[in-house]
Amino acid sequence: MGFFDFVKDAGKALGFGDDDADNAAKLKEELDSHGLGTDNVTIEIEGDKAVIKGEVEDQSIFEKAMVAVGNTLGISQVEASELNVASGGSEPVFITVEKGDTLWALSERAYGKGKGNEYNRIFEANTPMLSHPDKIYPGQVLRIPSLDE
């Protein structure tokens, strides 16, 4: 599970400067603030790429960490080839929010026509990074859980 692309000019502003080590510390602090279980994770910044290493307990934490880090202003790519999932894992599924999208529309795009009512599944899969189902923005990348998750 290697590289994931994000929109560099979209996301939460953390006040990045020119010091990659300082930016990495800010990003790690932001990641840990979500209480996902990322204590054994380290982050390095290489320009506009975040490199995440360590281990997380399960696939959902892996995917939420990708979303939390990638949806940061100034980050265009997240490398997670050295982030291990203790309980094994599968290839994550992400979707990028486009102008005019709603979680209902994203749910239909991801799960198929007539499945818009599964939007809450996407919202729950992206909390605590999302605070409300109506607060999504173009360029934001969201994790899409499987229907049997």
C-alpha positions as CSV (number, residue, x, y, z in Angstrom):
1,M,0.0,0.0,0.0
2,G,2.3,2.7,-1.3
3,F,1.5,6.1,-2.6
4,F,-1.7,8.1,-2.3
5,D,-2.4,11.4,-4.2
6,F,-4.2,14.4,-2.7
7,V,-4.9,18.0,-3.8
8,K,-2.0,20.1,-2.5
9,D,-4.0,23.3,-2.5
10,A,-7.0,21.9,-0.5
11,G,-7.2,20.9,3.1
12,K,-6.7,22.0,6.7
13,A,-4.0,24.7,7.1
14,L,-1.5,23.9,9.8
15,G,0.8,26.9,9.2
16,F,3.5,25.0,7.4
17,G,6.8,26.9,6.9
18,D,10.1,26.0,5.3
19,D,11.3,23.5,7.9
20,D,10.3,20.0,7.0
21,A,11.0,18.7,10.5
22,D,8.8,21.3,12.1
23,N,6.0,20.7,9.5
24,A,6.2,16.9,10.3
25,A,5.8,17.7,14.0
26,K,2.7,19.8,13.3
27,L,1.3,17.1,11.1
28,K,1.9,14.4,13.7
29,E,0.3,16.5,16.4
30,E,-2.8,17.0,14.1
31,L,-3.0,13.3,13.4
32,D,-2.7,12.4,17.1
33,S,-5.4,15.0,17.9
34,H,-8.0,12.7,16.2
35,G,-7.4,9.9,18.7
36,L,-7.2,7.2,16.0
37,G,-4.6,5.1,17.7
38,T,-1.6,6.3,15.8
39,D,0.8,6.4,18.7
40,N,3.3,4.0,16.9
41,V,3.3,6.2,13.8
42,T,6.0,8.6,12.7
43,I,5.7,11.2,9.9
44,E,8.5,12.8,7.8
45,I,7.9,15.6,5.3
46,E,9.8,15.6,2.0
47,G,8.7,18.8,0.2
48,D,5.0,18.3,-0.4
49,K,5.0,14.5,0.3
50,A,4.3,13.1,3.8
51,V,6.0,9.7,4.6
52,I,4.2,7.7,7.3
53,K,5.9,4.8,9.0
54,G,5.1,2.5,11.9
55,E,2.1,0.3,12.7
56,V,-1.6,0.7,13.3
57,E,-4.1,-1.8,14.7
58,D,-6.4,-2.2,11.8
59,Q,-7.3,-1.2,8.2
60,S,-9.8,1.6,9.2
61,I,-7.1,3.3,11.2
62,F,-4.7,3.0,8.3
63,E,-7.2,4.6,6.0
64,K,-8.2,7.4,8.4
65,A,-4.6,8.3,9.0
66,M,-4.1,8.6,5.2
67,V,-7.2,10.9,5.0
68,A,-6.1,13.0,8.0
69,V,-2.6,13.5,6.7
70,G,-3.4,13.9,3.0
71,N,-6.2,16.4,3.5
72,T,-3.7,19.0,4.8
73,L,-2.9,22.1,2.9
74,G,0.5,21.7,1.3
75,I,0.5,17.9,1.1
76,S,0.1,16.4,-2.4
77,Q,1.1,12.8,-1.7
78,V,1.2,10.4,1.2
79,E,3.7,7.5,1.1
80,A,2.6,4.7,3.4
81,S,4.7,1.7,2.2
82,E,6.2,1.5,5.7
83,L,3.0,1.8,7.6
84,N,1.9,-1.7,8.6
85,V,-1.5,-2.9,9.7
86,A,-1.2,-5.3,12.6
87,S,-4.3,-7.3,11.7
88,G,-3.5,-7.4,7.9
89,G,-5.2,-5.2,5.4
90,S,-6.5,-4.7,2.0
91,E,-6.1,-2.0,-0.7
92,P,-8.0,1.1,0.6
93,V,-10.6,2.9,-1.5
94,F,-10.6,6.7,-1.6
95,I,-12.8,9.2,-3.5
96,T,-12.1,12.9,-4.2
97,V,-14.9,15.4,-3.6
98,E,-15.8,17.4,-6.7
99,K,-17.6,20.7,-6.9
100,G,-21.3,20.2,-6.1
101,D,-20.8,16.8,-4.5
102,T,-22.7,15.7,-1.4
103,L,-22.2,12.6,0.6
104,W,-25.4,11.2,-0.9
105,A,-23.9,11.7,-4.4
106,L,-20.6,10.2,-3.4
107,S,-22.4,7.2,-1.9
108,E,-24.2,6.6,-5.2
109,R,-20.9,7.0,-7.1
110,A,-19.1,4.5,-4.8
111,Y,-21.8,2.0,-4.2
112,G,-24.1,2.3,-7.2
113,K,-27.4,4.0,-8.1
114,G,-30.0,3.8,-5.4
115,K,-27.4,3.5,-2.6
116,G,-27.3,7.2,-1.7
117,N,-28.8,6.3,1.7
118,E,-25.5,4.7,2.6
119,Y,-24.0,8.2,2.8
120,N,-23.8,8.0,6.6
121,R,-21.4,5.0,6.2
122,I,-19.0,7.3,4.4
123,F,-19.5,10.0,7.0
124,E,-18.8,7.6,9.9
125,A,-15.7,6.2,8.1
126,N,-14.2,9.7,8.0
127,T,-15.0,10.9,11.5
128,P,-13.5,12.6,13.4
129,M,-11.9,14.4,10.4
130,L,-15.4,15.3,9.3
131,S,-17.5,17.1,11.8
132,H,-20.8,17.2,9.9
133,P,-22.2,15.4,6.8
134,D,-22.7,18.7,5.0
135,K,-19.2,20.0,5.5
136,I,-17.2,18.5,2.7
137,Y,-15.2,20.5,0.1
138,P,-13.9,20.1,-3.4
139,G,-10.5,18.4,-3.5
140,Q,-11.0,16.7,-0.2
141,V,-10.3,12.9,-0.3
142,L,-12.5,10.6,1.7
143,R,-12.2,6.9,2.5
144,I,-14.9,4.7,1.2
145,P,-15.6,1.6,3.4
146,S,-16.9,-1.6,1.9
147,L,-20.7,-2.2,2.4
148,D,-19.9,-5.1,4.7
149,E,-17.6,-3.1,7.0
